[in-house]
Amino acid sequence: MISFLKPYRKAAIIALVLMLVELAVELWHPLLLAHVINEGILAEDEGAIWKWGSIMIGISLLAFASGIINSFFAAQVSQGFGYDVRKKLYDRMQSFSLTAFDRYSTSSLITRVTNDVIQLQNIIFMGLRIMMRAPLMMIGGFIMALTVNVKLALILVVVTPLLLGFLLFMMNKGFSMFRRVQGQMDRTNGVMRENLMGMRLIKAFVRSRHENTRFISENVQLMERTAAALRLIETTIPVLLLIMNVSILFVLWRGSFHTDANIGEVVAIVNYATRMTGAFSVFSMILSTLARARASAARVREVLETDDPAEQQQPGAQPFEMRGTLAFEDVSFTYPGQSSPALSQLHFTAEAGQTVAVMGSTGAGKSTLFQLIPRLYEPSAGRIRLDGKLLSELSLESLRKQIGYVPQESLLFTGTVADNIRWGKEEATMGDIIEAAKQAQIHETICKLPLQYDTIVGQKGVNLSGGQKQRLSIARALVRTPKLILLDDSTSALDIRTEQRLLESLKQVDCTILMITQKVSAAQAADQIVLLDDGHVRAQGTHDELLKRSPLYKQIVQSQYGEEATGTDG
């Protein structure tokens, strides 16, 4: 975390110097007060009172100005630090492969980017504003008290190390407790996120009471863990005040019998002891913030240092021009943490320009197959070749820029219709956007919207139908003019007529098309059908070929069209 402070070291140094000025004034005040008492009040010298009093006022104004300017620089450093850490976290998460991304829950990542970074910002601000003052005040007050009168200050020699050891013990214990608090916050945020995303379903199923109970349960645990951590930290204040106040009483008692000490020295040492007591009290607040920040720093660092070999590419990987021939050679894949493979020894080839339909029951491994192609996951075994070259040897950016990927769940972003299509290709012109919309059979629908391409799409496309969202997602992929299109069950919400028009339009596009579908009507038009079952390729060929030799495919056709659709063969 310290490395993020390097760009702000000048401002940080200025803030620390100004903080030291404040500290020096605070340490000097008891000595000046001793002069006022000894040389002014006891000696009945009004001039001495004015002299030392004026000095005290002057340096107090200096400390005031230093504090104001210090706050400005401390805020500048802490806010800049927070901005850089958030940006680095976001960049790191964007670079994750899905293997690395799956290690963290969405709510945990949100908490780390927001709450954890705020904890770090607070500790940076406190560090430059008051945190360093507390230990320096204790050390400085301790030394100054010894210079005033060693015998009276001996009690501080005994007490100070004991209290420092106590504080370190409490800080270590508090760290582990606040780490658990942050983990519980992740879980609470996770429940809240699920509820907000599924609000329509919750209302439709009348499950508000059940979800309220879930949230209350997590919220109670968050409250109890936070309260326990704070109770531990807050017990330091009474202990510190008790011991330091007893020390002050001892100094006063000792001073009343110590003939070598004058009143000014006793007052000065009491002042130093009082300031040290205040510093110890501040330490309690610092302890709480430091324990939280230490836990947050560990969580932030965990994300930044996540090992992600799946996102790495071979040294010297070069950009390339894709033709679109894709080959799976005995490819197997197992999800991290799972024992059984999702895909086993897949072997098939999609020639450039072909349309290949991938069919199979739920859980057969269809979407997993698609996610291996843009290297969102890496195969556990086997090889995937594109135009004869291994995927691992190709530039990731170049590979993904030439693929149009339409996921199973259509995800749209808040913005205009044009913005959502342009999301696929930032430099796309309005002509490119309209052409992609026509190919996706959505242009006429857009023209009927109130503001046509400037119509605002609500969050997640809430103001559009399922079919409209699917076609917009397809237009977003087509605007890239890709050489390989992956359609993950992306026509499920379309009627048969619209789907046929879309498939006919896609055949005019110069690219290889892989489409996951459950519809025989869509698969019939494909050049090749790959039939998956339990992660294995059970059959591949055209519609007519599979009808003759694949009992599983015949069952699928019969389930959709009846016995007569399979003819009398086999």
DRENRO-414236 format. One line per 10 residues: number of its first residue (from 1); their letters; for each residue x, y, z of C-alpha. Coordinates in Angstrom, 2 decimals, always signed. Example, Ala and Ser with C-alpha at 12.3 -4.5 7.8 and 13.67 -1.06 7.14 Angstrom:
REM residues 2
1> as> +12.30:-4.50:+7.80  +13.67:-1.06:+7.14
This chain:
REM residues 570
1> misflkpyrk> +0.00:+0.00:+0.00  +2.91:+2.36:+0.70  +3.89:+2.31:-2.98  +0.66:+4.15:-3.83  +1.89:+7.14:-1.78  +4.95:+7.76:-3.99  +3.21:+10.23:-6.38  +2.14:+12.28:-3.35  +5.38:+12.19:-1.35  +5.98:+15.96:-1.61
11> aaiialvlml> +2.53:+16.78:-0.25  +2.95:+14.06:+2.39  +6.31:+15.49:+3.49  +4.83:+18.99:+3.75  +1.94:+17.63:+5.84  +4.36:+15.77:+8.14  +6.56:+18.86:+8.60  +3.52:+20.97:+9.50  +2.39:+18.25:+11.90  +5.83:+18.35:+13.55
21> velavelwhp> +5.49:+22.13:+13.93  +2.21:+21.59:+15.80  +3.87:+18.93:+17.94  +6.86:+21.13:+18.75  +4.56:+23.94:+19.88  +2.57:+21.53:+22.06  +5.76:+20.19:+23.67  +7.17:+23.68:+24.20  +4.06:+25.05:+25.92  +4.60:+23.38:+29.36
31> lllahvineg> +8.17:+24.77:+29.50  +6.93:+28.27:+28.68  +4.20:+27.88:+31.29  +6.88:+26.95:+33.84  +8.69:+30.21:+32.97  +5.47:+32.18:+33.39  +4.95:+30.65:+36.85  +8.55:+30.78:+38.11  +9.74:+34.05:+36.56  +6.43:+35.90:+36.39
41> ilaedegaiw> +3.80:+34.85:+38.93  +6.07:+33.70:+41.80  +8.54:+36.54:+41.24  +5.65:+39.00:+40.78  +7.26:+40.21:+37.52  +4.51:+41.39:+35.16  +7.01:+41.96:+32.34  +8.05:+38.30:+32.43  +4.41:+37.26:+32.29  +3.85:+39.43:+29.20
51> kwgsimigis> +7.09:+38.23:+27.61  +6.50:+34.50:+27.98  +2.74:+34.86:+27.47  +3.29:+36.68:+24.16  +5.61:+33.92:+22.98  +2.98:+31.33:+23.90  +0.30:+33.21:+21.93  +2.62:+33.65:+18.91  +3.57:+30.01:+18.62  -0.06:+29.00:+19.20
61> llafasgiin> -1.05:+31.01:+16.12  +1.77:+29.32:+14.20  +0.45:+25.91:+15.28  -3.09:+26.92:+14.26  -1.95:+27.93:+10.74  +0.13:+24.76:+10.47  -2.88:+22.63:+11.41  -5.13:+24.23:+8.77  -2.55:+23.80:+5.98  -1.71:+20.30:+7.20
71> sffaaqvsqg> -5.36:+19.26:+6.85  -5.40:+20.49:+3.26  -2.32:+18.47:+2.25  -3.39:+15.41:+4.26  -6.77:+15.41:+2.47  -5.05:+15.82:-0.90  -2.77:+12.83:-0.26  -5.50:+10.54:+1.16  -8.00:+11.28:-1.61  -5.38:+10.87:-4.35
81> fgydvrkkly> -4.24:+7.63:-2.71  -7.82:+6.33:-2.61  -8.38:+7.23:-6.28  -5.24:+5.37:-7.35  -6.01:+2.26:-5.27  -9.58:+2.08:-6.58  -8.35:+2.49:-10.16  -5.70:-0.21:-9.70  -8.26:-2.56:-8.13  -10.72:-1.97:-10.94
91> drmqsfslta> -8.04:-2.47:-13.61  -6.92:-5.69:-11.90  -10.47:-7.05:-11.74  -10.97:-6.20:-15.41  -7.86:-8.24:-16.26  -9.04:-11.33:-14.34  -9.82:-14.50:-16.19  -13.08:-16.10:-15.07  -11.02:-18.62:-13.09  -9.60:-15.81:-10.95
101> fdrystssli> -12.88:-13.86:-10.93  -14.74:-16.86:-9.50  -12.54:-16.81:-6.39  -14.39:-13.75:-5.09  -18.07:-13.03:-4.69  -19.37:-9.90:-6.43  -20.36:-8.35:-3.08  -16.85:-8.96:-1.72  -15.23:-7.17:-4.67  -17.64:-4.23:-4.30
111> trvtndviql> -16.84:-3.98:-0.57  -13.10:-4.06:-1.26  -13.30:-1.27:-3.85  -15.51:+0.91:-1.63  -15.45:+0.26:+2.12  -11.92:-1.17:+2.32  -10.42:+1.68:+0.30  -12.25:+4.21:+2.51  -10.66:+2.58:+5.58  -7.24:+3.00:+3.98
121> qniifmglri> -7.99:+6.62:+3.07  -8.95:+7.31:+6.68  -5.73:+5.84:+8.02  -3.64:+7.87:+5.53  -5.41:+11.08:+6.55  -5.08:+10.30:+10.24  -1.45:+9.30:+9.73  -0.61:+12.69:+8.26  -2.89:+14.66:+10.57  -2.82:+13.18:+14.08
131> mmraplmmig> -1.59:+9.60:+14.10  +2.12:+10.41:+14.21  +1.49:+13.09:+16.80  +0.25:+10.58:+19.38  +3.42:+8.41:+19.59  +5.68:+11.43:+19.11  +3.80:+13.28:+21.83  +4.33:+10.34:+24.20  +8.01:+10.08:+23.33  +8.53:+13.84:+23.28
141> gfimaltvnv> +6.57:+14.40:+26.50  +8.51:+11.58:+28.16  +11.89:+13.08:+27.16  +10.89:+16.65:+28.04  +9.61:+15.55:+31.47  +12.98:+13.89:+32.16  +14.84:+17.09:+31.19  +12.66:+19.13:+33.56  +13.11:+16.88:+36.62  +14.34:+13.27:+36.45
151> klalilvvvt> +13.12:+12.25:+39.91  +9.56:+13.45:+39.33  +9.44:+11.87:+35.87  +10.54:+8.39:+37.01  +6.93:+7.22:+37.27  +6.55:+7.85:+33.53  +9.63:+5.69:+32.85  +7.80:+2.73:+34.40  +4.29:+3.36:+33.09  +4.93:+4.30:+29.43
161> plllgfllfm> +6.49:+1.00:+28.19  +3.77:-1.02:+29.92  +1.01:+0.97:+28.26  +2.69:+0.75:+24.85  +2.90:-3.04:+25.16  -0.77:-3.15:+26.14  -1.69:-1.08:+23.07  +0.25:-3.35:+20.69  -1.48:-6.40:+22.14  -4.90:-4.81:+21.66
171> mnkgfsmfrr> -4.06:-3.79:+18.08  -3.11:-7.35:+17.06  -6.24:-8.78:+18.68  -8.37:-6.08:+17.05  -6.93:-6.85:+13.58  -8.26:-10.41:+13.55  -11.66:-9.27:+14.83  -12.03:-6.53:+12.21  -10.99:-8.98:+9.49  -14.01:-11.08:+10.47
181> vqgqmdrtng> -16.16:-7.92:+10.50  -15.18:-7.16:+6.89  -15.95:-10.74:+5.87  -19.39:-10.49:+7.47  -19.95:-7.19:+5.64  -19.29:-9.05:+2.37  -22.01:-11.56:+3.23  -24.49:-8.87:+4.28  -23.88:-6.94:+1.06  -24.28:-10.18:-0.88
191> vmrenlmgmr> -27.78:-10.77:+0.52  -28.73:-7.15:-0.14  -27.43:-7.34:-3.72  -29.37:-10.55:-4.42  -32.55:-8.94:-3.05  -32.21:-5.77:-5.11  -31.50:-7.72:-8.31  -34.36:-10.15:-7.71  -36.96:-7.68:-6.42  -39.53:-8.54:-9.11
201> likafvrsrh> -39.23:-12.26:-8.40  -39.45:-11.68:-4.63  -42.69:-9.72:-5.05  -44.13:-12.20:-7.55  -43.51:-15.12:-5.16  -44.51:-13.11:-2.06  -41.14:-13.88:-0.42  -40.48:-10.48:+1.15  -40.84:-11.83:+4.70  -38.39:-14.68:+4.02
211> entrfisenv> -35.83:-12.33:+2.45  -36.22:-9.84:+5.30  -35.44:-12.65:+7.74  -32.31:-13.56:+5.74  -31.09:-9.97:+5.72  -31.86:-9.43:+9.41  -29.90:-12.58:+10.31  -26.80:-11.38:+8.42  -27.23:-7.81:+9.68  -27.45:-8.97:+13.31
221> qlmertaaal> -24.21:-10.92:+12.90  -22.55:-7.83:+11.39  -23.76:-5.72:+14.31  -22.61:-8.23:+16.92  -19.16:-8.73:+15.40  -18.62:-4.99:+14.98  -19.79:-4.31:+18.54  -17.48:-7.02:+19.91  -14.49:-5.55:+18.04  -15.30:-2.03:+19.19
231> rliettipvl> -15.82:-3.17:+22.80  -12.36:-4.72:+22.76  -10.81:-1.53:+21.43  -12.80:+0.81:+23.69  -11.72:-1.00:+26.87  -8.31:+0.57:+26.36  -9.59:+4.08:+27.20  -10.58:+3.45:+30.84  -7.38:+1.45:+31.45  -5.18:+4.17:+29.98
241> llimnvsilf> -6.95:+7.00:+31.80  -6.84:+5.16:+35.12  -3.11:+4.43:+34.97  -2.13:+7.87:+33.67  -4.31:+9.71:+36.23  -2.76:+7.65:+39.02  +0.64:+8.64:+37.60  -0.31:+12.33:+37.70  -1.47:+12.01:+41.32  +1.85:+10.35:+42.14
251> vlwrgsfhtd> +3.75:+13.25:+40.51  +1.76:+15.78:+42.56  +2.26:+13.81:+45.78  +5.95:+13.35:+45.04  +6.36:+17.02:+44.13  +4.85:+18.19:+47.40  +7.65:+16.42:+49.33  +10.47:+16.93:+46.86  +12.29:+20.05:+47.99  +14.43:+20.30:+44.80
261> anigevvaiv> +11.37:+20.75:+42.58  +9.74:+24.16:+42.21  +6.11:+24.72:+41.37  +6.85:+25.46:+37.71  +8.59:+22.09:+37.27  +5.73:+20.20:+38.95  +3.19:+22.02:+36.72  +5.32:+21.32:+33.62  +5.60:+17.57:+34.37  +1.87:+17.36:+35.14
271> nyatrmtgaf> +1.23:+19.09:+31.81  +3.42:+16.58:+29.98  +1.71:+13.68:+31.77  -1.70:+15.15:+30.86  -0.66:+15.50:+27.21  +0.59:+11.92:+27.24  -2.76:+10.83:+28.68  -4.51:+12.61:+25.81  -2.13:+10.95:+23.35  -2.95:+7.53:+24.81
281> svfsmilstl> -6.66:+8.32:+24.47  -6.16:+9.27:+20.83  -4.30:+6.00:+20.46  -7.52:+4.17:+21.26  -9.25:+5.78:+18.27  -6.15:+5.20:+16.15  -6.07:+1.58:+17.28  -9.61:+1.00:+16.02  -8.92:+2.70:+12.68  -5.55:+0.98:+12.30
291> ararasaarv> -7.03:-2.46:+12.99  -9.72:-1.86:+10.38  -7.20:-0.47:+7.89  -4.82:-3.37:+8.42  -7.63:-5.84:+7.68  -8.70:-3.77:+4.65  -5.12:-3.54:+3.35  -4.82:-7.33:+3.48  -8.09:-7.70:+1.52  -7.07:-5.12:-1.10
301> revletddpa> -3.61:-6.65:-1.45  -5.19:-10.09:-1.89  -6.97:-8.88:-5.04  -3.98:-6.97:-6.41  -1.65:-9.94:-5.92  -4.04:-12.61:-7.21  -2.11:-15.11:-9.28  -3.89:-15.53:-12.59  -1.96:-17.78:-15.00  -5.09:-18.25:-17.10
311> eqqqpgaqpf> -4.90:-14.60:-18.26  -1.23:-14.83:-19.23  -0.14:-15.37:-22.80  +2.91:-16.83:-24.42  +5.89:-14.41:-24.71  +5.99:-12.89:-28.17  +2.28:-13.44:-28.92  +1.45:-11.35:-31.97  -1.73:-9.79:-33.41  -3.18:-11.81:-36.27
321> emrgtlafed> -5.87:-11.77:-38.92  -8.49:-14.43:-38.26  -10.00:-16.55:-41.02  -12.31:-18.49:-38.71  -11.37:-22.20:-38.78  -11.77:-23.52:-35.25  -10.64:-26.96:-34.08  -11.09:-28.70:-30.71  -8.57:-31.52:-30.23  -9.44:-33.81:-27.30
331> vsftypgqss> -10.27:-30.82:-25.10  -11.24:-31.40:-21.46  -12.09:-28.84:-18.81  -12.82:-28.99:-15.09  -13.97:-25.94:-13.13  -11.66:-24.95:-10.24  -12.71:-26.72:-7.06  -14.81:-29.31:-8.91  -13.94:-33.00:-9.14  -15.92:-34.03:-12.24
341> palsqlhfta> -15.07:-32.48:-15.63  -17.53:-30.18:-17.38  -16.08:-31.20:-20.78  -14.32:-34.44:-21.71  -12.18:-35.05:-24.82  -14.13:-32.79:-27.17  -13.06:-33.25:-30.78  -14.64:-31.39:-33.70  -13.81:-28.77:-36.34  -15.75:-25.74:-37.57
351> eagqtvavmg> -14.48:-24.63:-40.97  -14.22:-20.93:-41.85  -17.59:-19.53:-42.91  -19.58:-22.49:-41.56  -22.57:-22.27:-39.22  -22.27:-24.86:-36.46  -25.16:-25.54:-34.09  -24.30:-26.89:-30.63  -27.14:-28.80:-29.01  -27.57:-30.69:-25.76
361> stgagkstlf> -29.51:-30.85:-22.54  -29.05:-28.43:-19.64  -25.65:-28.98:-18.04  -24.19:-30.70:-21.10  -21.31:-28.19:-21.24  -22.43:-25.97:-24.12  -21.76:-22.56:-22.47  -18.51:-23.88:-21.00  -17.35:-24.79:-24.52  -18.04:-21.22:-25.67
371> qliprlyeps> -16.12:-19.69:-22.76  -12.96:-21.58:-23.74  -12.84:-19.98:-27.20  -12.11:-16.33:-26.11  -9.94:-17.82:-23.31  -12.22:-16.79:-20.48  -11.14:-20.18:-19.12  -8.17:-22.36:-20.10  -8.60:-26.05:-21.05  -7.48:-28.57:-18.45
381> agrirldgkl> -6.27:-30.87:-21.24  -6.17:-30.96:-25.03  -5.69:-28.14:-27.51  -7.83:-25.54:-29.25  -6.58:-24.27:-32.61  -7.70:-21.24:-34.58  -6.60:-21.24:-38.21  -4.10:-23.92:-37.26  -2.50:-21.95:-34.41  -2.86:-22.73:-30.71
391> lselsleslr> -5.07:-20.20:-28.89  -2.42:-19.85:-26.15  +0.06:-18.56:-28.77  -2.23:-15.78:-30.00  -2.55:-12.23:-28.66  -5.47:-12.13:-26.22  -6.57:-8.66:-27.29  -6.37:-9.50:-30.99  -8.25:-12.76:-30.44  -11.11:-11.21:-28.50
401> kqigyvpqes> -11.48:-8.19:-30.81  -12.26:-10.53:-33.71  -14.93:-12.49:-31.82  -18.54:-11.42:-31.47  -19.85:-12.98:-28.25  -23.55:-12.93:-27.35  -24.07:-14.41:-23.84  -27.08:-16.42:-22.73  -28.32:-13.54:-20.56  -28.66:-10.34:-22.57
411> llftgtvadn> -26.89:-7.61:-20.62  -27.57:-4.03:-21.67  -26.16:-0.88:-20.13  -27.84:+2.37:-19.13  -27.62:+4.70:-22.16  -29.15:+5.07:-25.61  -29.90:+2.25:-28.03  -27.03:+3.51:-30.22  -24.66:+3.54:-27.23  -25.49:-0.08:-26.46
421> irwgkeeatm> -24.74:-1.21:-30.00  -21.63:+1.01:-30.20  -20.41:-0.66:-26.99  -19.22:-3.50:-29.23  -17.00:-1.18:-31.26  -16.20:+2.24:-29.86  -15.25:+3.81:-33.20  -18.40:+2.57:-35.01  -20.17:+5.20:-37.10  -23.92:+5.69:-37.13
431> gdiieaakqa> -23.98:+3.90:-40.48  -22.20:+0.89:-38.94  -24.71:+0.85:-36.07  -27.74:+0.92:-38.40  -26.25:-1.80:-40.61  -25.62:-4.05:-37.59  -29.19:-3.41:-36.37  -30.57:-4.39:-39.78  -28.54:-7.62:-39.79  -29.86:-8.40:-36.29
441> qiheticklp> -33.47:-7.76:-37.42  -33.96:-4.99:-34.84  -33.77:-1.85:-37.04  -37.53:-1.64:-37.73  -38.30:-2.07:-34.03  -35.84:+0.71:-33.10  -37.45:+3.05:-35.64  -40.77:+2.64:-33.79  -39.28:+3.74:-30.47  -40.01:+7.34:-29.32
451> lqydtivgqk> -36.49:+8.64:-30.03  -35.38:+5.77:-32.26  -31.63:+5.19:-31.79  -31.51:+7.94:-29.14  -34.08:+6.17:-26.94  -32.71:+5.59:-23.44  -32.42:+1.93:-22.44  -33.25:+1.44:-18.76  -31.02:-0.43:-16.35  -30.46:-3.97:-17.72
461> gvnlsggqkq> -32.88:-3.15:-20.56  -35.91:-3.11:-18.26  -38.02:-1.21:-20.85  -37.39:-3.77:-23.62  -38.77:-7.26:-24.25  -36.61:-10.37:-24.06  -36.49:-10.70:-27.85  -35.56:-7.04:-28.32  -32.74:-7.35:-25.80  -31.42:-10.46:-27.55
471> rlsiaralvr> -31.40:-8.79:-30.96  -29.70:-5.67:-29.56  -27.02:-7.93:-28.05  -26.56:-9.60:-31.46  -26.30:-6.18:-33.16  -23.64:-5.23:-30.58  -21.64:-8.32:-31.63  -22.18:-7.77:-35.38  -21.04:-4.12:-35.31  -17.53:-5.45:-34.63
481> tpklilldds> -17.55:-7.17:-38.07  -16.19:-10.30:-36.36  -14.72:-13.37:-38.04  -16.20:-15.63:-35.39  -19.63:-15.20:-33.77  -20.65:-17.10:-30.63  -24.41:-17.12:-30.02  -25.16:-18.69:-26.63  -28.85:-19.57:-26.92  -29.36:-16.01:-28.14
491> tsaldirteq> -32.54:-16.61:-30.15  -34.57:-18.37:-27.45  -36.95:-15.41:-27.00  -37.58:-14.93:-30.75  -40.57:-16.26:-32.64  -39.83:-18.75:-35.44  -40.35:-16.23:-38.25  -38.03:-13.58:-36.74  -35.47:-16.26:-35.94  -35.47:-17.53:-39.54
501> rlleslkqvd> -34.97:-14.00:-40.90  -32.10:-13.48:-38.45  -30.38:-16.75:-39.40  -30.74:-15.98:-43.11  -29.24:-12.54:-42.49  -26.32:-14.01:-40.53  -25.51:-16.33:-43.44  -24.72:-13.24:-45.50  -22.05:-12.19:-42.98  -18.52:-13.29:-43.81
511> ctilmitqkv> -17.75:-15.18:-40.59  -17.87:-18.51:-38.78  -20.94:-18.90:-36.58  -21.23:-21.15:-33.53  -24.67:-21.11:-32.03  -26.05:-22.88:-28.97  -29.69:-23.66:-29.53  -32.44:-25.91:-28.23  -34.54:-25.43:-31.38  -34.37:-28.01:-34.15
521> saaqaadqiv> -35.66:-25.32:-36.54  -32.49:-23.29:-35.97  -30.17:-26.31:-36.03  -31.65:-27.58:-39.33  -30.22:-24.62:-41.22  -26.69:-25.15:-39.84  -23.88:-26.68:-41.89  -23.03:-28.94:-38.97  -24.62:-29.94:-35.69  -22.51:-30.91:-32.65
531> llddghvraq> -24.53:-32.86:-30.11  -23.23:-32.69:-26.53  -24.25:-34.89:-23.63  -22.65:-34.88:-20.18  -19.59:-33.01:-21.49  -18.95:-35.43:-24.40  -19.55:-35.07:-28.14  -22.14:-37.81:-28.77  -22.65:-37.08:-32.45  -21.90:-34.54:-35.17
541> gthdellkrs> -23.10:-34.00:-38.72  -25.96:-32.42:-40.63  -29.61:-32.61:-39.63  -30.32:-35.45:-42.07  -27.20:-37.39:-41.08  -28.01:-37.22:-37.36  -31.59:-38.30:-37.96  -30.22:-41.50:-39.49  -27.54:-42.39:-36.95  -28.16:-40.58:-33.63
551> plykqivqsq> -30.97:-41.90:-31.38  -30.44:-38.94:-29.03  -30.98:-36.43:-31.84  -34.07:-38.30:-33.00  -35.48:-38.00:-29.49  -34.90:-34.23:-29.56  -36.64:-33.89:-32.93  -39.56:-36.07:-31.83  -40.00:-34.06:-28.63  -40.44:-30.89:-30.72
561> ygeeatgtdg> -42.20:-32.13:-33.88  -43.61:-35.56:-33.08  -42.94:-39.03:-34.50  -43.71:-38.09:-38.12  -40.82:-35.59:-38.25  -38.21:-38.38:-38.07  -39.66:-40.33:-40.98  -39.51:-44.10:-41.16  -35.73:-44.45:-41.07  -34.30:-46.23:-38.02
